[in-house]
Amino acid sequence: MCAINGNLHGDPLPNLKRFQVVFGMDTATFSDPDYWDYHHGYISFTTAEAEFTQNLETLGMGIETDAGYIWGETPVPVPFDSIVYSSGDTLQIGDPLRMEWFGSDCDFVDMQGTYRWRDSVNVWHYQTLDSFVADGFVEYPAGAFTHDGEIRYYYIVPVSGPCPNSGARGNMSGAGTGFLYYTNTAVRYQGYIIVGQGLYGNDSAPEQQDVFQGRSAVERARELLSR
């Protein structure tokens, strides 16, 4: 079972009449306003708990508003086999880091990860390593990791559809344009990478304060597509 979620934008904002999902041999039309919500500047919609067969090749979607109809299709990406790290399980401060992934035919990757460290006054810092990458690897240059800490919660998600870079063109057309994406199963790195001496060294002091630096994937995509 899977859900289809999206946002509809417009100036002026149109009225949503219905949206249709074509998932292989399954077709479903959603015309009940319970499936969408109006917000300031956009409409969010979801199929909620509707059931669709997931082992398919193509996802199609149509959206009808009082301004017209748009339609798009995208293939279902193959999941990844593995993630490979150039550093192994330990990375020295000041060294570069390269991550590669294999096995998928996706258009780009949604990367998620966290680099965390503790400073001299026991404040904990969290830096996200999230990014959209169209290549089969990502490289962090020397100097990207400057504190004793660790990299963890790292995983990659294969995505089909236009990579949300500046100037990207949508794959939905008609009375407007849009971006239709399909994600498949994420590959997670089992474990973590120690940076320098790690989080504690010989000190086992408890966590006292958190400082988080990062944005959600939705926020990053919106910023890139608005440039």
C-alpha positions in Angstrom: 0.0 0.0 0.0 1.3 3.5 -0.8 0.0 7.0 -0.9 0.3 9.8 -3.5 0.9 13.3 -2.1 1.3 16.6 -3.7 0.9 20.4 -3.8 -0.9 22.6 -6.3 0.2 26.2 -6.8 -1.3 29.0 -8.9 -1.7 32.7 -9.1 -4.5 33.1 -8.7 -5.0 29.8 -6.9 -7.5 27.7 -8.8 -10.2 25.5 -7.4 -9.4 21.9 -7.4 -12.1 19.7 -8.8 -10.5 16.2 -8.8 -7.3 14.3 -9.3 -6.8 10.9 -10.9 -4.1 8.4 -10.3 -3.2 5.7 -12.9 -0.9 3.1 -11.3 -0.4 0.2 -13.7 -3.8 -1.5 -14.0 -5.2 0.5 -11.1 -7.1 3.8 -11.7 -8.6 5.9 -9.0 -10.4 9.3 -9.1 -10.5 11.5 -6.1 -13.2 14.2 -6.2 -14.1 14.4 -2.5 -12.8 17.7 -0.9 -11.8 15.6 2.1 -8.7 14.6 0.0 -7.3 18.1 -0.2 -6.8 21.2 1.9 -6.5 24.9 1.0 -3.5 26.8 2.4 -2.1 30.3 1.8 -0.8 30.1 -1.8 -1.2 26.4 -2.4 -3.5 23.3 -2.1 -2.2 20.1 -0.6 -3.7 16.8 -1.6 -3.3 13.1 -0.8 -4.7 9.7 -1.6 -4.5 8.9 2.1 -4.9 5.2 2.6 -6.0 4.2 -0.9 -4.4 0.9 -1.9 -2.3 0.7 -5.1 -0.2 -2.2 -6.4 3.4 -1.2 -6.1 5.2 -3.6 -8.3 4.6 -1.7 -11.5 6.4 0.2 -14.2 4.7 3.6 -14.6 2.8 6.1 -12.5 0.4 8.5 -14.2 -1.5 11.4 -12.7 -4.0 14.0 -13.8 -5.2 17.1 -12.0 -8.4 19.0 -12.9 -9.1 22.5 -11.7 -11.4 25.3 -12.9 -8.4 26.5 -14.9 -8.0 23.3 -16.9 -6.4 19.9 -16.7 -2.7 18.7 -16.5 -1.3 15.2 -16.9 2.0 13.5 -16.5 3.7 10.1 -16.2 6.9 8.8 -14.7 8.5 5.3 -14.5 9.0 3.5 -11.2 12.7 3.5 -10.3 14.6 0.4 -9.4 15.8 0.3 -5.8 19.6 0.6 -5.0 21.7 -2.4 -4.2 24.2 -0.7 -1.8 26.1 2.4 -0.6 29.9 2.5 -0.6 32.0 4.9 1.4 35.6 5.8 0.6 36.5 6.2 4.2 35.2 3.0 5.6 33.9 3.4 9.2 36.4 6.1 10.2 37.1 9.5 8.7 40.0 11.7 9.8 39.3 15.4 10.3 40.2 17.3 7.2 39.9 14.3 4.9 37.4 14.3 1.9 34.6 11.8 1.8 33.1 10.1 -1.3 29.8 8.2 -1.3 28.7 6.0 -4.2 25.5 4.0 -4.8 24.8 1.2 -7.3 21.9 -0.7 -8.8 19.2 1.8 -9.7 18.0 3.4 -13.0 16.6 6.5 -11.2 16.8 10.0 -12.5 18.3 11.4 -9.2 18.8 10.6 -5.6 17.3 12.2 -2.4 20.1 11.9 0.1 19.5 12.1 3.8 22.1 12.1 6.6 23.3 13.8 9.7 26.8 15.0 10.9 26.8 15.7 14.6 29.4 16.9 17.1 29.8 18.3 20.6 31.6 21.5 21.2 33.8 22.6 24.2 30.8 23.7 26.3 28.9 20.5 25.7 26.5 22.0 23.1 25.5 19.4 20.5 25.4 20.5 16.8 23.5 18.6 14.1 24.3 19.4 10.4 22.2 17.8 7.7 23.9 16.3 4.7 20.7 16.3 2.6 20.9 16.9 -1.1 19.4 16.0 -4.5 22.1 14.4 -6.7 21.7 13.4 -10.3 25.1 11.6 -10.4 25.9 8.2 -9.0 28.1 9.6 -6.2 28.6 12.7 -4.0 31.9 14.0 -2.8 32.5 16.2 0.3 35.7 18.1 0.0 38.6 18.2 2.5 37.5 20.5 5.4 33.8 19.6 5.2 34.0 17.8 8.5 36.0 19.8 11.1 34.9 18.5 14.5 35.2 15.2 16.3 31.8 13.5 15.8 30.0 11.1 13.7 28.0 10.7 10.5 24.8 8.6 10.9 21.2 8.2 9.9 22.4 8.1 6.3 20.2 6.8 3.5 19.5 7.3 -0.2 16.1 7.3 -2.0 15.9 6.6 -5.7 13.6 9.1 -7.5 12.2 9.2 -11.0 11.2 12.6 -12.5 13.1 15.9 -13.2 15.8 16.7 -10.7 14.7 19.8 -8.9 17.5 22.1 -10.0 17.2 25.7 -11.0 15.6 25.9 -14.5 14.2 22.3 -14.4 11.3 21.6 -16.7 8.3 19.7 -15.5 7.0 16.4 -16.7 3.3 17.3 -16.5 1.6 19.5 -19.1 -1.7 20.8 -20.2 -3.3 23.9 -18.7 -0.1 24.5 -16.7 2.9 22.4 -15.8 4.0 20.3 -12.9 6.6 17.9 -11.5 5.6 14.3 -10.9 7.9 12.1 -8.9 8.0 8.5 -7.8 10.3 7.2 -5.0 11.2 3.6 -4.3 12.6 1.8 -1.3 15.5 3.7 0.5 18.9 2.1 1.1 20.1 2.8 4.6 23.7 2.7 5.8 23.8 0.2 8.7 26.1 1.9 11.3 27.9 5.2 11.4 31.1 6.9 10.4 33.4 8.1 13.2 34.9 11.5 12.4 38.2 12.2 14.2 38.0 10.8 17.7 34.3 10.5 17.6 31.7 12.1 19.8 33.2 11.5 23.3 36.8 10.4 23.1 37.5 9.6 26.7 34.6 11.8 27.9 31.2 10.4 28.5 29.3 13.6 29.4 25.6 13.5 28.7 23.8 15.6 26.0 22.8 19.0 27.4 21.7 21.2 24.5 20.9 20.7 20.8 21.6 23.0 17.8 20.0 21.7 14.6 21.0 23.0 11.2 18.9 21.8 8.2 15.7 21.9 6.2 13.3 19.3 5.0 13.4 17.7 1.5 10.2 19.6 0.6 11.7 22.9 1.6 14.9 22.3 -0.4 12.9 21.3 -3.5 10.7 24.4 -3.3 13.7 26.7 -3.0 15.5 25.1 -5.9 12.5 25.1 -8.2 11.7 28.8 -7.4 15.1 30.1 -8.6 
